[in-house]
Amino acid sequence: MGVIHSHPTSKAYPSSVDIHNWFYPELSYWIYSFLENQLKVYTIVKGQVKELPYSL
């Protein structure tokens, strides 16, 4: 399970605010960028961001 989040005007990467306010290390964090028309998925554990592969 995970959480989806959008970035209307920035890249599909967690911002410093996203990272600071992330309290769910057991969940994946999906970000869709309208700017790039791109979806990426990450884990954020203790402030460390790791991109994960996925397929549709």
PDBQT receptor file of N, H, CA, C and O in Angstrom, charges set to zero:
ATOM      1  N   MET A   1       0.841  -1.172   0.000  1.00  0.00    +0.000 N 
ATOM      2  CA  MET A   1       0.000   0.000   0.000  1.00  0.00    +0.000 C 
ATOM      3  C   MET A   1       0.886   1.234   0.000  1.00  0.00    +0.000 C 
ATOM      4  O   MET A   1       2.047   1.195   0.405  1.00  0.00    +0.000 OA
ATOM      5  N   GLY A   2       0.306   2.321  -0.464  1.00  0.00    +0.000 N 
ATOM      6  H   GLY A   2      -0.638   2.352  -0.793  1.00  0.00    +0.000 HD
ATOM      7  CA  GLY A   2       1.067   3.547  -0.523  1.00  0.00    +0.000 C 
ATOM      8  C   GLY A   2       0.174   4.765  -0.549  1.00  0.00    +0.000 C 
ATOM      9  O   GLY A   2      -1.051   4.670  -0.470  1.00  0.00    +0.000 OA
ATOM     10  N   VAL A   3       0.815   5.904  -0.661  1.00  0.00    +0.000 N 
ATOM     11  H   VAL A   3       1.810   5.980  -0.725  1.00  0.00    +0.000 HD
ATOM     12  CA  VAL A   3       0.139   7.191  -0.708  1.00  0.00    +0.000 C 
ATOM     13  C   VAL A   3       0.512   7.860  -2.020  1.00  0.00    +0.000 C 
ATOM     14  O   VAL A   3       1.681   7.866  -2.404  1.00  0.00    +0.000 OA
ATOM     15  N   ILE A   4      -0.470   8.424  -2.711  1.00  0.00    +0.000 N 
ATOM     16  H   ILE A   4      -1.420   8.420  -2.399  1.00  0.00    +0.000 HD
ATOM     17  CA  ILE A   4      -0.184   9.151  -3.946  1.00  0.00    +0.000 C 
ATOM     18  C   ILE A   4      -0.307  10.644  -3.673  1.00  0.00    +0.000 C 
ATOM     19  O   ILE A   4      -1.155  11.097  -2.904  1.00  0.00    +0.000 OA
ATOM     20  N   HIS A   5       0.559  11.376  -4.323  1.00  0.00    +0.000 N 
ATOM     21  H   HIS A   5       1.248  11.008  -4.948  1.00  0.00    +0.000 HD
ATOM     22  CA  HIS A   5       0.684  12.808  -4.079  1.00  0.00    +0.000 C 
ATOM     23  C   HIS A   5       1.002  13.449  -5.422  1.00  0.00    +0.000 C 
ATOM     24  O   HIS A   5       1.642  12.816  -6.262  1.00  0.00    +0.000 OA
ATOM     25  N   SER A   6       0.580  14.668  -5.644  1.00  0.00    +0.000 N 
ATOM     26  H   SER A   6       0.060  15.182  -4.962  1.00  0.00    +0.000 HD
ATOM     27  CA  SER A   6       0.888  15.311  -6.922  1.00  0.00    +0.000 C 
ATOM     28  C   SER A   6       1.735  16.556  -6.725  1.00  0.00    +0.000 C 
ATOM     29  O   SER A   6       1.666  17.235  -5.701  1.00  0.00    +0.000 OA
ATOM     30  N   HIS A   7       2.527  16.825  -7.734  1.00  0.00    +0.000 N 
ATOM     31  H   HIS A   7       2.584  16.274  -8.566  1.00  0.00    +0.000 HD
ATOM     32  CA  HIS A   7       3.310  18.057  -7.805  1.00  0.00    +0.000 C 
ATOM     33  C   HIS A   7       2.887  18.772  -9.085  1.00  0.00    +0.000 C 
ATOM     34  O   HIS A   7       3.348  18.405 -10.166  1.00  0.00    +0.000 OA
ATOM     35  N   PRO A   8       2.032  19.772  -8.993  1.00  0.00    +0.000 N 
ATOM     36  CA  PRO A   8       1.533  20.442 -10.195  1.00  0.00    +0.000 C 
ATOM     37  C   PRO A   8       2.606  21.190 -10.985  1.00  0.00    +0.000 C 
ATOM     38  O   PRO A   8       2.527  21.265 -12.211  1.00  0.00    +0.000 OA
ATOM     39  N   THR A   9       3.609  21.745 -10.297  1.00  0.00    +0.000 N 
ATOM     40  H   THR A   9       3.674  21.685  -9.301  1.00  0.00    +0.000 HD
ATOM     41  CA  THR A   9       4.588  22.587 -11.000  1.00  0.00    +0.000 C 
ATOM     42  C   THR A   9       6.034  22.201 -10.745  1.00  0.00    +0.000 C 
ATOM     43  O   THR A   9       6.941  22.982 -11.032  1.00  0.00    +0.000 OA
ATOM     44  N   SER A  10       6.265  21.004 -10.208  1.00  0.00    +0.000 N 
ATOM     45  H   SER A  10       5.528  20.369  -9.975  1.00  0.00    +0.000 HD
ATOM     46  CA  SER A  10       7.642  20.573  -9.958  1.00  0.00    +0.000 C 
ATOM     47  C   SER A  10       7.819  19.108 -10.352  1.00  0.00    +0.000 C 
ATOM     48  O   SER A  10       6.865  18.426 -10.728  1.00  0.00    +0.000 OA
ATOM     49  N   LYS A  11       9.050  18.648 -10.255  1.00  0.00    +0.000 N 
ATOM     50  H   LYS A  11       9.825  19.202  -9.949  1.00  0.00    +0.000 HD
ATOM     51  CA  LYS A  11       9.392  17.283 -10.659  1.00  0.00    +0.000 C 
ATOM     52  C   LYS A  11       8.792  16.246  -9.717  1.00  0.00    +0.000 C 
ATOM     53  O   LYS A  11       8.360  16.565  -8.610  1.00  0.00    +0.000 OA
ATOM     54  N   ALA A  12       8.775  15.012 -10.177  1.00  0.00    +0.000 N 
ATOM     55  H   ALA A  12       9.126  14.753 -11.077  1.00  0.00    +0.000 HD
ATOM     56  CA  ALA A  12       8.244  13.885  -9.402  1.00  0.00    +0.000 C 
ATOM     57  C   ALA A  12       9.306  13.363  -8.441  1.00  0.00    +0.000 C 
ATOM     58  O   ALA A  12       9.768  12.228  -8.558  1.00  0.00    +0.000 OA
ATOM     59  N   TYR A  13       9.682  14.214  -7.491  1.00  0.00    +0.000 N 
ATOM     60  H   TYR A  13       9.307  15.136  -7.396  1.00  0.00    +0.000 HD
ATOM     61  CA  TYR A  13      10.664  13.858  -6.470  1.00  0.00    +0.000 C 
ATOM     62  C   TYR A  13      10.215  14.520  -5.172  1.00  0.00    +0.000 C 
ATOM     63  O   TYR A  13       9.741  15.656  -5.189  1.00  0.00    +0.000 OA
ATOM     64  N   PRO A  14      10.358  13.819  -4.042  1.00  0.00    +0.000 N 
ATOM     65  CA  PRO A  14       9.904  14.391  -2.771  1.00  0.00    +0.000 C 
ATOM     66  C   PRO A  14      10.642  15.694  -2.441  1.00  0.00    +0.000 C 
ATOM     67  O   PRO A  14      11.871  15.751  -2.481  1.00  0.00    +0.000 OA
ATOM     68  N   SER A  15       9.882  16.723  -2.119  1.00  0.00    +0.000 N 
ATOM     69  H   SER A  15       8.883  16.677  -2.086  1.00  0.00    +0.000 HD
ATOM     70  CA  SER A  15      10.473  17.985  -1.690  1.00  0.00    +0.000 C 
ATOM     71  C   SER A  15      10.974  17.848  -0.254  1.00  0.00    +0.000 C 
ATOM     72  O   SER A  15      10.686  16.854   0.413  1.00  0.00    +0.000 OA
ATOM     73  N   SER A  16      11.711  18.827   0.217  1.00  0.00    +0.000 N 
ATOM     74  H   SER A  16      11.945  19.635  -0.325  1.00  0.00    +0.000 HD
ATOM     75  CA  SER A  16      12.190  18.801   1.602  1.00  0.00    +0.000 C 
ATOM     76  C   SER A  16      11.009  18.800   2.572  1.00  0.00    +0.000 C 
ATOM     77  O   SER A  16      11.080  18.177   3.631  1.00  0.00    +0.000 OA
ATOM     78  N   VAL A  17       9.933  19.488   2.222  1.00  0.00    +0.000 N 
ATOM     79  H   VAL A  17       9.876  19.994   1.361  1.00  0.00    +0.000 HD
ATOM     80  CA  VAL A  17       8.723  19.487   3.063  1.00  0.00    +0.000 C 
ATOM     81  C   VAL A  17       8.084  18.099   3.052  1.00  0.00    +0.000 C 
ATOM     82  O   VAL A  17       7.667  17.603   4.098  1.00  0.00    +0.000 OA
ATOM     83  N   ASP A  18       8.004  17.467   1.874  1.00  0.00    +0.000 N 
ATOM     84  H   ASP A  18       8.343  17.870   1.024  1.00  0.00    +0.000 HD
ATOM     85  CA  ASP A  18       7.465  16.099   1.783  1.00  0.00    +0.000 C 
ATOM     86  C   ASP A  18       8.249  15.163   2.697  1.00  0.00    +0.000 C 
ATOM     87  O   ASP A  18       7.665  14.396   3.462  1.00  0.00    +0.000 OA
ATOM     88  N   ILE A  19       9.554  15.231   2.612  1.00  0.00    +0.000 N 
ATOM     89  H   ILE A  19      10.029  15.854   1.990  1.00  0.00    +0.000 HD
ATOM     90  CA  ILE A  19      10.421  14.340   3.395  1.00  0.00    +0.000 C 
ATOM     91  C   ILE A  19      10.251  14.602   4.890  1.00  0.00    +0.000 C 
ATOM     92  O   ILE A  19      10.121  13.661   5.674  1.00  0.00    +0.000 OA
ATOM     93  N   HIS A  20      10.250  15.856   5.282  1.00  0.00    +0.000 N 
ATOM     94  H   HIS A  20      10.355  16.621   4.646  1.00  0.00    +0.000 HD
ATOM     95  CA  HIS A  20      10.122  16.223   6.698  1.00  0.00    +0.000 C 
ATOM     96  C   HIS A  20       8.783  15.781   7.292  1.00  0.00    +0.000 C 
ATOM     97  O   HIS A  20       8.710  15.400   8.460  1.00  0.00    +0.000 OA
ATOM     98  N   ASN A  21       7.731  15.836   6.484  1.00  0.00    +0.000 N 
ATOM     99  H   ASN A  21       7.790  16.146   5.535  1.00  0.00    +0.000 HD
ATOM    100  CA  ASN A  21       6.389  15.512   6.979  1.00  0.00    +0.000 C 
ATOM    101  C   ASN A  21       5.964  14.071   6.716  1.00  0.00    +0.000 C 
ATOM    102  O   ASN A  21       4.790  13.741   6.882  1.00  0.00    +0.000 OA
ATOM    103  N   TRP A  22       6.884  13.216   6.315  1.00  0.00    +0.000 N 
ATOM    104  H   TRP A  22       7.838  13.484   6.180  1.00  0.00    +0.000 HD
ATOM    105  CA  TRP A  22       6.545  11.819   6.016  1.00  0.00    +0.000 C 
ATOM    106  C   TRP A  22       6.724  10.966   7.262  1.00  0.00    +0.000 C 
ATOM    107  O   TRP A  22       7.832  10.839   7.782  1.00  0.00    +0.000 OA
ATOM    108  N   PHE A  23       5.633  10.383   7.736  1.00  0.00    +0.000 N 
ATOM    109  H   PHE A  23       4.732  10.486   7.313  1.00  0.00    +0.000 HD
ATOM    110  CA  PHE A  23       5.648   9.591   8.968  1.00  0.00    +0.000 C 
ATOM    111  C   PHE A  23       5.199   8.150   8.748  1.00  0.00    +0.000 C 
ATOM    112  O   PHE A  23       4.728   7.498   9.680  1.00  0.00    +0.000 OA
ATOM    113  N   TYR A  24       5.343   7.648   7.516  1.00  0.00    +0.000 N 
ATOM    114  H   TYR A  24       5.726   8.177   6.759  1.00  0.00    +0.000 HD
ATOM    115  CA  TYR A  24       4.831   6.317   7.185  1.00  0.00    +0.000 C 
ATOM    116  C   TYR A  24       5.906   5.486   6.472  1.00  0.00    +0.000 C 
ATOM    117  O   TYR A  24       5.738   5.167   5.295  1.00  0.00    +0.000 OA
ATOM    118  N   PRO A  25       6.989   5.133   7.140  1.00  0.00    +0.000 N 
ATOM    119  CA  PRO A  25       8.083   4.420   6.465  1.00  0.00    +0.000 C 
ATOM    120  C   PRO A  25       7.678   3.064   5.888  1.00  0.00    +0.000 C 
ATOM    121  O   PRO A  25       8.371   2.531   5.022  1.00  0.00    +0.000 OA
ATOM    122  N   GLU A  26       6.570   2.507   6.355  1.00  0.00    +0.000 N 
ATOM    123  H   GLU A  26       6.007   2.941   7.058  1.00  0.00    +0.000 HD
ATOM    124  CA  GLU A  26       6.121   1.208   5.863  1.00  0.00    +0.000 C 
ATOM    125  C   GLU A  26       5.359   1.328   4.538  1.00  0.00    +0.000 C 
ATOM    126  O   GLU A  26       5.091   0.316   3.890  1.00  0.00    +0.000 OA
ATOM    127  N   LEU A  27       5.009   2.549   4.132  1.00  0.00    +0.000 N 
ATOM    128  H   LEU A  27       5.227   3.370   4.659  1.00  0.00    +0.000 HD
ATOM    129  CA  LEU A  27       4.247   2.767   2.904  1.00  0.00    +0.000 C 
ATOM    130  C   LEU A  27       5.121   3.335   1.797  1.00  0.00    +0.000 C 
ATOM    131  O   LEU A  27       6.123   4.001   2.060  1.00  0.00    +0.000 OA
ATOM    132  N   SER A  28       4.732   3.066   0.562  1.00  0.00    +0.000 N 
ATOM    133  H   SER A  28       3.918   2.526   0.348  1.00  0.00    +0.000 HD
ATOM    134  CA  SER A  28       5.412   3.697  -0.572  1.00  0.00    +0.000 C 
ATOM    135  C   SER A  28       4.779   5.070  -0.810  1.00  0.00    +0.000 C 
ATOM    136  O   SER A  28       3.635   5.322  -0.431  1.00  0.00    +0.000 OA
ATOM    137  N   TYR A  29       5.551   5.943  -1.443  1.00  0.00    +0.000 N 
ATOM    138  H   TYR A  29       6.480   5.739  -1.751  1.00  0.00    +0.000 HD
ATOM    139  CA  TYR A  29       5.129   7.315  -1.682  1.00  0.00    +0.000 C 
ATOM    140  C   TYR A  29       5.171   7.569  -3.181  1.00  0.00    +0.000 C 
ATOM    141  O   TYR A  29       6.249   7.695  -3.763  1.00  0.00    +0.000 OA
ATOM    142  N   TRP A  30       4.014   7.643  -3.799  1.00  0.00    +0.000 N 
ATOM    143  H   TRP A  30       3.139   7.540  -3.326  1.00  0.00    +0.000 HD
ATOM    144  CA  TRP A  30       3.877   7.835  -5.235  1.00  0.00    +0.000 C 
ATOM    145  C   TRP A  30       3.694   9.315  -5.519  1.00  0.00    +0.000 C 
ATOM    146  O   TRP A  30       2.854   9.973  -4.904  1.00  0.00    +0.000 OA
ATOM    147  N   ILE A  31       4.478   9.838  -6.449  1.00  0.00    +0.000 N 
ATOM    148  H   ILE A  31       5.160   9.304  -6.949  1.00  0.00    +0.000 HD
ATOM    149  CA  ILE A  31       4.366  11.256  -6.807  1.00  0.00    +0.000 C 
ATOM    150  C   ILE A  31       4.137  11.378  -8.303  1.00  0.00    +0.000 C 
ATOM    151  O   ILE A  31       4.908  10.864  -9.113  1.00  0.00    +0.000 OA
ATOM    152  N   TYR A  32       3.068  12.066  -8.649  1.00  0.00    +0.000 N 
ATOM    153  H   TYR A  32       2.442  12.485  -7.991  1.00  0.00    +0.000 HD
ATOM    154  CA  TYR A  32       2.796  12.362 -10.053  1.00  0.00    +0.000 C 
ATOM    155  C   TYR A  32       3.125  13.824 -10.303  1.00  0.00    +0.000 C 
ATOM    156  O   TYR A  32       2.627  14.705  -9.603  1.00  0.00    +0.000 OA
ATOM    157  N   SER A  33       3.967  14.085 -11.303  1.00  0.00    +0.000 N 
ATOM    158  H   SER A  33       4.373  13.369 -11.871  1.00  0.00    +0.000 HD
ATOM    159  CA  SER A  33       4.316  15.446 -11.694  1.00  0.00    +0.000 C 
ATOM    160  C   SER A  33       3.519  15.835 -12.931  1.00  0.00    +0.000 C 
ATOM    161  O   SER A  33       3.673  15.232 -13.993  1.00  0.00    +0.000 OA
ATOM    162  N   PHE A  34       2.670  16.841 -12.789  1.00  0.00    +0.000 N 
ATOM    163  H   PHE A  34       2.545  17.331 -11.926  1.00  0.00    +0.000 HD
ATOM    164  CA  PHE A  34       1.953  17.374 -13.946  1.00  0.00    +0.000 C 
ATOM    165  C   PHE A  34       2.919  18.096 -14.882  1.00  0.00    +0.000 C 
ATOM    166  O   PHE A  34       2.714  18.115 -16.096  1.00  0.00    +0.000 OA
ATOM    167  N   LEU A  35       3.966  18.686 -14.322  1.00  0.00    +0.000 N 
ATOM    168  H   LEU A  35       4.132  18.670 -13.336  1.00  0.00    +0.000 HD
ATOM    169  CA  LEU A  35       4.974  19.380 -15.107  1.00  0.00    +0.000 C 
ATOM    170  C   LEU A  35       5.652  18.430 -16.081  1.00  0.00    +0.000 C 
ATOM    171  O   LEU A  35       5.851  18.772 -17.247  1.00  0.00    +0.000 OA
ATOM    172  N   GLU A  36       6.009  17.237 -15.608  1.00  0.00    +0.000 N 
ATOM    173  H   GLU A  36       5.847  16.959 -14.661  1.00  0.00    +0.000 HD
ATOM    174  CA  GLU A  36       6.735  16.252 -16.414  1.00  0.00    +0.000 C 
ATOM    175  C   GLU A  36       5.838  15.167 -17.001  1.00  0.00    +0.000 C 
ATOM    176  O   GLU A  36       6.284  14.377 -17.833  1.00  0.00    +0.000 OA
ATOM    177  N   ASN A  37       4.564  15.122 -16.568  1.00  0.00    +0.000 N 
ATOM    178  H   ASN A  37       4.202  15.764 -15.892  1.00  0.00    +0.000 HD
ATOM    179  CA  ASN A  37       3.667  14.034 -16.939  1.00  0.00    +0.000 C 
ATOM    180  C   ASN A  37       4.327  12.691 -16.603  1.00  0.00    +0.000 C 
ATOM    181  O   ASN A  37       4.439  11.802 -17.448  1.00  0.00    +0.000 OA
ATOM    182  N   GLN A  38       4.757  12.577 -15.347  1.00  0.00    +0.000 N 
ATOM    183  H   GLN A  38       4.666  13.299 -14.661  1.00  0.00    +0.000 HD
ATOM    184  CA  GLN A  38       5.534  11.417 -14.925  1.00  0.00    +0.000 C 
ATOM    185  C   GLN A  38       5.109  10.983 -13.523  1.00  0.00    +0.000 C 
ATOM    186  O   GLN A  38       4.811  11.813 -12.664  1.00  0.00    +0.000 OA
ATOM    187  N   LEU A  39       5.086   9.669 -13.312  1.00  0.00    +0.000 N 
ATOM    188  H   LEU A  39       5.328   8.995 -14.010  1.00  0.00    +0.000 HD
ATOM    189  CA  LEU A  39       4.767   9.083 -12.018  1.00  0.00    +0.000 C 
ATOM    190  C   LEU A  39       5.985   8.319 -11.527  1.00  0.00    +0.000 C 
ATOM    191  O   LEU A  39       6.551   7.507 -12.259  1.00  0.00    +0.000 OA
ATOM    192  N   LYS A  40       6.389   8.577 -10.285  1.00  0.00    +0.000 N 
ATOM    193  H   LYS A  40       5.929   9.236  -9.690  1.00  0.00    +0.000 HD
ATOM    194  CA  LYS A  40       7.508   7.849  -9.677  1.00  0.00    +0.000 C 
ATOM    195  C   LYS A  40       7.095   7.397  -8.287  1.00  0.00    +0.000 C 
ATOM    196  O   LYS A  40       6.195   7.964  -7.668  1.00  0.00    +0.000 OA
ATOM    197  N   VAL A  41       7.779   6.360  -7.811  1.00  0.00    +0.000 N 
ATOM    198  H   VAL A  41       8.510   5.900  -8.314  1.00  0.00    +0.000 HD
ATOM    199  CA  VAL A  41       7.467   5.816  -6.486  1.00  0.00    +0.000 C 
ATOM    200  C   VAL A  41       8.745   5.749  -5.656  1.00  0.00    +0.000 C 
ATOM    201  O   VAL A  41       9.826   5.453  -6.166  1.00  0.00    +0.000 OA
ATOM    202  N   TYR A  42       8.591   6.033  -4.364  1.00  0.00    +0.000 N 
ATOM    203  H   TYR A  42       7.713   6.274  -3.950  1.00  0.00    +0.000 HD
ATOM    204  CA  TYR A  42       9.730   6.108  -3.450  1.00  0.00    +0.000 C 
ATOM    205  C   TYR A  42       9.381   5.455  -2.120  1.00  0.00    +0.000 C 
ATOM    206  O   TYR A  42       8.218   5.217  -1.796  1.00  0.00    +0.000 OA
ATOM    207  N   THR A  43      10.433   5.179  -1.371  1.00  0.00    +0.000 N 
ATOM    208  H   THR A  43      11.378   5.373  -1.635  1.00  0.00    +0.000 HD
ATOM    209  CA  THR A  43      10.294   4.941   0.061  1.00  0.00    +0.000 C 
ATOM    210  C   THR A  43      11.046   6.078   0.731  1.00  0.00    +0.000 C 
ATOM    211  O   THR A  43      12.042   6.576   0.207  1.00  0.00    +0.000 OA
ATOM    212  N   ILE A  44      10.562   6.475   1.881  1.00  0.00    +0.000 N 
ATOM    213  H   ILE A  44       9.753   6.070   2.307  1.00  0.00    +0.000 HD
ATOM    214  CA  ILE A  44      11.242   7.492   2.682  1.00  0.00    +0.000 C 
ATOM    215  C   ILE A  44      11.345   6.933   4.098  1.00  0.00    +0.000 C 
ATOM    216  O   ILE A  44      10.341   6.764   4.790  1.00  0.00    +0.000 OA
ATOM    217  N   VAL A  45      12.572   6.652   4.512  1.00  0.00    +0.000 N 
ATOM    218  H   VAL A  45      13.387   6.789   3.950  1.00  0.00    +0.000 HD
ATOM    219  CA  VAL A  45      12.817   6.080   5.833  1.00  0.00    +0.000 C 
ATOM    220  C   VAL A  45      13.891   6.925   6.516  1.00  0.00    +0.000 C 
ATOM    221  O   VAL A  45      15.014   7.042   6.025  1.00  0.00    +0.000 OA
ATOM    222  N   LYS A  46      13.526   7.510   7.655  1.00  0.00    +0.000 N 
ATOM    223  H   LYS A  46      12.613   7.415   8.054  1.00  0.00    +0.000 HD
ATOM    224  CA  LYS A  46      14.443   8.356   8.427  1.00  0.00    +0.000 C 
ATOM    225  C   LYS A  46      15.089   9.431   7.550  1.00  0.00    +0.000 C 
ATOM    226  O   LYS A  46      16.287   9.691   7.657  1.00  0.00    +0.000 OA
ATOM    227  N   GLY A  47      14.287  10.047   6.689  1.00  0.00    +0.000 N 
ATOM    228  H   GLY A  47      13.314   9.835   6.602  1.00  0.00    +0.000 HD
ATOM    229  CA  GLY A  47      14.766  11.122   5.840  1.00  0.00    +0.000 C 
ATOM    230  C   GLY A  47      15.515  10.686   4.597  1.00  0.00    +0.000 C 
ATOM    231  O   GLY A  47      15.923  11.528   3.797  1.00  0.00    +0.000 OA
ATOM    232  N   GLN A  48      15.703   9.385   4.419  1.00  0.00    +0.000 N 
ATOM    233  H   GLN A  48      15.372   8.701   5.069  1.00  0.00    +0.000 HD
ATOM    234  CA  GLN A  48      16.413   8.861   3.257  1.00  0.00    +0.000 C 
ATOM    235  C   GLN A  48      15.408   8.468   2.178  1.00  0.00    +0.000 C 
ATOM    236  O   GLN A  48      14.480   7.697   2.426  1.00  0.00    +0.000 OA
ATOM    237  N   VAL A  49      15.604   9.006   0.988  1.00  0.00    +0.000 N 
ATOM    238  H   VAL A  49      16.357   9.633   0.787  1.00  0.00    +0.000 HD
ATOM    239  CA  VAL A  49      14.699   8.770  -0.137  1.00  0.00    +0.000 C 
ATOM    240  C   VAL A  49      15.307   7.734  -1.069  1.00  0.00    +0.000 C 
ATOM    241  O   VAL A  49      16.473   7.840  -1.452  1.00  0.00    +0.000 OA
ATOM    242  N   LYS A  50      14.518   6.736  -1.430  1.00  0.00    +0.000 N 
ATOM    243  H   LYS A  50      13.572   6.650  -1.119  1.00  0.00    +0.000 HD
ATOM    244  CA  LYS A  50      14.968   5.711  -2.370  1.00  0.00    +0.000 C 
ATOM    245  C   LYS A  50      13.881   5.514  -3.423  1.00  0.00    +0.000 C 
ATOM    246  O   LYS A  50      12.729   5.238  -3.087  1.00  0.00    +0.000 OA
ATOM    247  N   GLU A  51      14.246   5.654  -4.691  1.00  0.00    +0.000 N 
ATOM    248  H   GLU A  51      15.182   5.878  -4.964  1.00  0.00    +0.000 HD
ATOM    249  CA  GLU A  51      13.289   5.420  -5.785  1.00  0.00    +0.000 C 
ATOM    250  C   GLU A  51      13.122   3.916  -5.979  1.00  0.00    +0.000 C 
ATOM    251  O   GLU A  51      14.090   3.159  -5.903  1.00  0.00    +0.000 OA
ATOM    252  N   LEU A  52      11.889   3.497  -6.227  1.00  0.00    +0.000 N 
ATOM    253  H   LEU A  52      11.103   4.112  -6.289  1.00  0.00    +0.000 HD
ATOM    254  CA  LEU A  52      11.572   2.085  -6.435  1.00  0.00    +0.000 C 
ATOM    255  C   LEU A  52      11.096   1.876  -7.876  1.00  0.00    +0.000 C 
ATOM    256  O   LEU A  52      10.440   2.747  -8.448  1.00  0.00    +0.000 OA
ATOM    257  N   PRO A  53      11.424   0.730  -8.455  1.00  0.00    +0.000 N 
ATOM    258  CA  PRO A  53      10.894   0.423  -9.786  1.00  0.00    +0.000 C 
ATOM    259  C   PRO A  53       9.436  -0.049  -9.678  1.00  0.00    +0.000 C 
ATOM    260  O   PRO A  53       9.011  -0.561  -8.643  1.00  0.00    +0.000 OA
ATOM    261  N   TYR A  54       8.700   0.132 -10.744  1.00  0.00    +0.000 N 
ATOM    262  H   TYR A  54       9.045   0.549 -11.585  1.00  0.00    +0.000 HD
ATOM    263  CA  TYR A  54       7.328  -0.390 -10.812  1.00  0.00    +0.000 C 
ATOM    264  C   TYR A  54       6.968  -0.605 -12.269  1.00  0.00    +0.000 C 
ATOM    265  O   TYR A  54       7.629  -0.077 -13.164  1.00  0.00    +0.000 OA
ATOM    266  N   SER A  55       5.936  -1.368 -12.503  1.00  0.00    +0.000 N 
ATOM    267  H   SER A  55       5.399  -1.797 -11.777  1.00  0.00    +0.000 HD
ATOM    268  CA  SER A  55       5.433  -1.554 -13.863  1.00  0.00    +0.000 C 
ATOM    269  C   SER A  55       3.912  -1.501 -13.817  1.00  0.00    +0.000 C 
ATOM    270  O   SER A  55       3.292  -1.854 -12.814  1.00  0.00    +0.000 OA
ATOM    271  N   LEU A  56       3.335  -1.062 -14.903  1.00  0.00    +0.000 N 
ATOM    272  H   LEU A  56       3.838  -0.775 -15.718  1.00  0.00    +0.000 HD
ATOM    273  CA  LEU A  56       1.880  -0.960 -14.985  1.00  0.00    +0.000 C 
ATOM    274  C   LEU A  56       1.300  -2.182 -15.631  1.00  0.00    +0.000 C 
ATOM    275  O   LEU A  56       0.083  -2.278 -15.789  1.00  0.00    +0.000 OA
TER     276      LEU A  56
